[in-house]
Amino acid sequence: MALQDMMSELRGAVPKLPFAFTKTLVNLAWKTIRRGNLWSFQLYECSIITPPSEQVGTVTATQGSATITFDATALAALNADQIAQPYSLLTQRQFRIGSGGIYNIITFNPITGVATLDRLFGDPSISGSSYLLYQVYYAPPFQDHRTWLSVRNPLLFLNLDLTYTRAMLDQEDPQRLIYQFPTRIVGWGRDQRGRGTPNASSTLGFPLYELWGQPVAPFTYQAYGLRNYPDLTLPTDTLPDPLDDEDILLSLAKYYAYEWAEANRDISPRSTGPDWKFLMAQSLDKHKKLMSHYRREDKEFVDNWFSVRQLTMGVVYPFYNTISGVASTIGGLS
């Protein structure tokens, strides 16, 4: 059953309920259901690909200006880089000079070599300087992403630590001068790059994560995540498996609709009509039974999802990797 049909059924249950309000109640019920259990449709897997760093040629930057200019050698290298690594746009990457600040590039002109930073260049002005262009920050594939369950480098047999906070990382490496195989993925905040400009990030509002140590070598990371799942917005939107039978959602949505009807009951002593409180209790009882039923049905899929992937769940045990030459303790790198 599509969203428009659920809205119509809800309106039929409470005739005086404003039709526009039925969508709000449907999504309120949908949100409660999503938060009430771990469902298989909330689990997903994806890849995080780190491009190789680019350092060919030179750049000119002026303190207090948001534009930088790459020379002809750098321009040719960057254009070739974009063709070779189309999965990582130059406007998704970060720029820095030496141990200076890390800036986001929000525009790049492939003809003139002029790029725009997300903020004014705060380091000292410099002309014909070496630079580093690489990608530190990564957005998950869904804006409603909730958390990572596991991120691993299968080539080096490294499971990234998911437990570090940005404050902890700032204490350990405040200038971000440790370049190595990333061993941690740390929450950075929401993507605000280019907000309020015509060049806003394509993942504006998505959560962003920082890979640490600084990723300057090409690797593909195997990532597993948990998402909230979106609201129903289009009239043709339907529920995902295993909730494709809309009875679980409608029973709770009707509870909210009956609650609205009870709150807006005519206070006249002669007013007659349905016993909304009785209908509320009946709908809530039906919803609880359906939740129990669908949880049992979906549990096998959830358990199988985890057992097949053998996730680390963010726990990093002490290790030494002979291939990468990286060692770690639970508390940090040794």
N, C-alpha and C positions, 0 to 999 in steps of 0.2 A: 504494500500500500504506500502510495506516494504521500509527501507532506500535505499537498492540497486535499487529499482524501481524508487524512487524519484530522485536519482542521475542520472539514465539513462534518465529520462524525462528532467531533467535540461540540460543535455549534448545535448539532441535533440533540445532544444530551442536555444542553442548557440553552434553550432557544434565545434567551435575552442576553447571552454572552456576546460581547462585541466580537465580530469575526476577526478583526485585525489582532485582537488579544489572544485568539486561539493559537497563533504561531508562537507567541511568547510562552504560553503554558506548555505547548508541545516540546519546545526546546528546554524549558525548565525541567520537565520530566526526563528528557534525553540526557541532560547534564547530570542529574541525580543518578541515573542508571550507570553512566560512564564512570562516575566516581565511586560507585558502590561495589565495584569488583574489578579485578584485573581480567580484561577480556582479550581474546586472541587477536582481535582486529586492532588492538592498541599496540601490538608488538610489531616491530619492523626491523629490517636489516638494510644497510647501505654501505657505500665505500667512501672513505676519505682519501683523496689523492693529493699528495704534496708534490708540487712541481719543483724542478731544479732551480736553484737561485740564479739570478742574472747579475753579472758584474762587469760586462764588457763595455768599454767606452767610458765616457765621463759625463758629469752633470753639472749644471750651474744653478745655484739656489741663492735667493736673497732673503735675508732675515726680515720678517714682517710681511712677506708676500706668500700667497697660497699657490703660486705657479712655479714650476721648475722646468728647466729645459735640458734635454739630453742631446749630446752631440751626434753627428752623423753616424759614427761607429756604433754608439749605443742604440740609436734609432733602428739601424738595420738589424741589430741583434734582437731587440725587443719585438720587432715585427716578425722576425723568423721564429722567435720563441712563442709568440701567440699562435702561429700556424702549427707549430709542433706540439703545443700543450693547450688545445682549445678548451679543455675541461676547467682551466683556471684562467679566467680573464685577467688582464692587467689591472682592471678596475676592481678586482677582488684582492689584489695583493698589497703588500706593505713596502714602504721605502724608508731607508735610513742611510745616514752617512757616518761611518765609523761607529762610535759609541753614543751617537746622538739619539734624539727621539725617534720613535717609530710612528710613521705617518701612513694614513690610508690614501691610496690613489683613487679619486672618484671620476676623473676624466683623463683620457690620453688621446692625443692627436697623432695618428700614425704617419702623417705627412710632415708636420713641423717638429715633432718630438717634444711638444709642450704638454706637460701634465699638470693637473690640478689636484692639490692635496685637500684633505678634509678639514684642515685648519691652517692658520698661518705658520709658516716655517719659523720656528723659534730658535734654531741653532744659528751660530755665526754665519754670515754670508760667505759663500765659497764659489770659486769659478774653476771649471775643469777638474773637478774632484772625482775620485773613485766613489762608488756607491754600492749599495746592496738592495736588490729587489727580490722579494720572496713572499711567500704567503704564510702568515702566522695564525690568522683568525679564520675559522671555518664555521659555516652555518649548517645545521642539520637540514634534511630535505623538507621538513614540515614546520610551519610556524607554531603549531600546537605541540611541538616536541616537549616532553616533560623531563626526561633524563636519559643519560647513556647507561646501558646495562653492561656493556663490554666494548672495548676498543682495543684491537690487537694488531701488531705487525707480524703477519704470519711468516714473512721471509726471515725475520730475525728471532722469531719465537718470543716476542716481547708483548706482554699485556700491560697496557698503559694504566697508570694509577688514576683513578677517578675521584679520589678522596681529597685532593688538595684544593684549597681555596686561593683566590687571587691574593689575599692578604698574606698568606703563608709563602706564596711564591715571591711576593715583593720583598719579603725579608731575606729569602735565600738568594735571589738573583734580581735585585731591583733594576739593574740596567739591562737585563736580558742579554748578557754577554756569553752565556754558555751555549755553544753550538754543538749539537751532537744528535744522536738518534733520539727523537722525542720519547720520553718515558712517562709523561703526564699529559692529561687533557683537562684544562681548567676553565671553569665558567668565566666569561669576560663581561657579559651583560647583553642588552638588546642591541641589535644592529641599528645604529643611528647615522650611518655614513651617508652624507649628502642630503639629509632630511631638510626639507624646505627649499630645495634647489631642483632645477630640471634634471639633475644628474643623480637622483636618489638611487641608493643601492637596490638591486632587484630583490634582495632579501630583507628589505626594510622591516623592522619589527620582529624579525626572527631572533632567537637566541644565538649568541656567538660564543665560540669556544677557542681558547688559545692552546696551541700545542707547545710543549716545553720539554727538552731544550729546543732552541730555535731550529725549525725544520728547513734545512738548506739542500737536502738530497731527495731525489724522487722515490717515494714509497707509496704503496697502496695499503691502507689500513682497513681491516674488516671491522665494521661497527654494527652494534645492535642497540636499538633504542626503544623507548617507551613514549608514546604520544597520547594526548588526551582524546583525539578524534574531534572533527569539527561539528558545529551545529548544522541543523537542516536549514538550508536557505532557499534553494530553488523549489518551485512547486512540485517538480518531478523527483526531488531527492527522496531516497528510500533508506531504510536501515541496513547495515551490513550483516553478513552472516556472523553468528547464528541467530541474530535477532530479527531476521527478515519477516517473521510473523509479528506484526505490530501490536499484538495484544498486551505485551509487557509494558510498552510505552503508553498506550491509550489508557490502561487501567490507572496508571499514576497521573496522567494528564487529566483524566476525569476527576480524580481526587482533588486536584487543584481547582478544576472548574466548579465542582460542587462546593468547595470552600469559598470561592468567589460568590457563588449564588447565595450561600448562607450569610455571608457578610453583607450582601446587598438585598436581603429579604425585606419586603414591604413590612413596616412596623405596624400597619393597621390591624386591629384585632380581628377584622373580618377576612384578613388575608389567608388564603388557603393555597395549597400546592404541595409538591413533593417534600418528603422529609430529607433535606439535604444532608443532615448529620448522619442519618442512617446510610445514605448512599456513599458518603465519604468513607465510613467504616467498611462498607462492603467493597468498595473499589481498592482501598488500601490493603485489605486482607487478600484480595485477588492478586494484587501486585506482588505481595510478599511471597505468595505461593509460586507465582511465575518466575520471580527472581531466583528462588531456590532451584526450580526446574532448569532454567537456562544456565545457571552456574554449573550444575552437574554436567549438562551437555557440553559446555565449553571447556570444562576443566581438563579433559583429555587432550584437547588441542593445545592448551597452554602448557601442560606438563610435557607434551611431546616437543613443543617448540624449544623449551629450555633443555631437555635431555639431549636433543639432536645437536644443539650448538655448544653445550658444555661451557657456559659462560663463567667468567671469573667474578661477575657481580661487583667489580670495582675493588676487590681485595687483591693486593699485590704482596706476594710473599718474597722473602729474601732470595736473590738469584744472582748468578753470574753467567753471562752469555759470552761464549768464546768467539762467536762469529762477529758480534758487534763490539766486543770488548767493553761492555757495560755491566756494572755491578750495582745492586741496589739492596738496601735494607728496608724494613717496613716504614721507618721514619723518614727515609730520604736516601739520596745517592751517597755511596761511600767511595 
